[in-house]
Amino acid sequence: MENSFAEFIQKYPDYEATTSIDDLRATDYSRIDRCGQVYLDYTGGGLYADSQVRQHQALLLEGVFGNPHSSNPTSLAATELMENARAYVLEFFKAPPDEYDIVFTPNASGALKLVGESYPFTPKSHYLLTFDNHNSVNGIREFAHARGATVSYLPVALPDLRVLDDQLDVALTRGDRSADNLFAYPAQSNFSSVKHPLEWIERAHAHGWDVLLDAAAFAPTNQLDLSQYKPDFVPLSFYKMFGYPTGIGALIARRDKLHKLQRPWFAGGTITVASVQGDKYYFAEGHAAFEDGTVDYLNIPAVEIGLRHLESIGMDLINMRVSCLTGWLLENLTKMKHRTGVNLVRIYGPTNTSARGGAVTVNFFDQNGNGIDHRSIEELANRRNISLRTGCFCNPGAGEVAMGISRVELDVCFTRPDHTERLTLDDFRLCIDGKSTGAVRISVGMVTNFDDVQAFLQFCGSLLK
Ligand SMILES: Cc1ncc(COP(=O)(O)O)c(C=O)c1O
């Protein structure tokens, strides 16, 4: 492998403009190298800077904060921090405050569940979603089914795992304009890293659809500009963007669309008035109606600290760096061949950096072309302190297309009498006749450096026969 840094810089000269991130890594993220870790699972979770933790800790140590649902001084102090954070989330995503509201949730899945359980699906409604959605988006189909709505999937096609453009138009015309129809897709797939066009949002709107744009995998390395693109619902998890705190996500929602959601229950904090004898309740306005009980008021202020941290680095710089490293990774992985001429890996998704993010999903093959189980690749990588992710990443649709698992095989498997209630992964493996049930995902992020990528490529080189 002629993987020299000089060659990398020659091919990806933009990387040199991102040296401020190397400086930051040496100071604010020094524990990564001190611990000898090669972290390549940024799509799984981002890494936090020491300074984020210190700033948050200082804030907690200097103030006295009480439960925000009150008007005493410590409660008001907590409310102020939370509302500052809420305002800053809007600002970060350039979301006009008169158009968008922020609901804090435990994570992206929590935001998705809020939409799913409250969306006014009827038997005339459609729930349309791309094959490569995360399971927390797939799960909304259960709410749609329960209310008699039609659920349909928009396929992704090999080799790049993108949606064929004309199929989208055909699917969108199937929505009954007199009903509430929801179209859900990831701005960036957490399986293939394909970035689906944000222009789809207006195309769907033009056909009368509401749009749920899953930004969980997109937001950590791309600027989502809600002054330009206007999805109705945007779920995300903050730990994926800046590592700390975990346990907080958001549903960014258009105010008018939030209004249209019909919550199936009420809880503490969500109502203005609820009566026991009168058997009646009235929802609070906007985000308050969706934040059940006491929110994580001590950690929500750390969201503002994290966003300001990202902004101080610059989303464009992060994006550029990730793109350079991804390009190098893709280019070198595709070059690797066993002595027999067999490729070491098969990449699922685009093999260049155009309209794709920093996750590269592959399976490995031996010199005879036989697949190597993704679990043994993980075990070998673990020995080198390389953190990568294996499995199907909660994205079964993209996985089924990538691994060539057919609808017929799945139907046969799921309709077997002994599979009506329970199905283990091992049973499933038998069903699909030895096809791989998963893959290996390497994802680069904000503070990945050239050495991390080289460490992984060297690991791959060690598998060549
Ligand atoms: C695209 C996408 N959507 C949704 C989620 C769900 O995020 P969380 O597990 O934080 O709820 C993930 C998590 O990996 C994701 O990658």
The ligand as a MOL file (V3000), in Angstrom:
LIG
                    3D

  0  0  0     0  0            999 V3000
M  V30 BEGIN CTAB
M  V30 COUNTS 16 16 0 0 0
M  V30 BEGIN ATOM
M  V30 1 C -30.5250 7.3790 10.7160 0
M  V30 2 C -30.8620 7.0690 12.1480 0
M  V30 3 N -32.0960 7.3240 12.5910 0
M  V30 4 C -32.4610 7.0960 13.8550 0
M  V30 5 C -31.5660 6.5700 14.7480 0
M  V30 6 C -32.0300 6.3180 16.1480 0
M  V30 7 O -31.2510 7.0570 17.0360 0
M  V30 8 P -31.3380 6.7670 18.5920 0
M  V30 9 O -30.8730 5.3620 18.7740 0
M  V30 10 O -30.3940 7.7580 19.1920 0
M  V30 11 O -32.7290 6.9650 18.9950 0
M  V30 12 C -30.2710 6.2750 14.3400 0
M  V30 13 C -29.3080 5.6470 15.2620 0
M  V30 14 O -28.3360 5.0530 14.8730 0
M  V30 15 C -29.9070 6.5490 13.0070 0
M  V30 16 O -28.6710 6.3020 12.5460 0
M  V30 END ATOM
M  V30 BEGIN BOND
M  V30 1 1 1 2
M  V30 2 1 2 3
M  V30 3 2 2 15
M  V30 4 2 3 4
M  V30 5 1 4 5
M  V30 6 1 5 6
M  V30 7 2 5 12
M  V30 8 1 6 7
M  V30 9 1 7 8
M  V30 10 2 8 9
M  V30 11 1 8 10
M  V30 12 1 8 11
M  V30 13 1 12 13
M  V30 14 1 12 15
M  V30 15 2 13 14
M  V30 16 1 15 16
M  V30 END BOND
M  V30 END CTAB
M  END
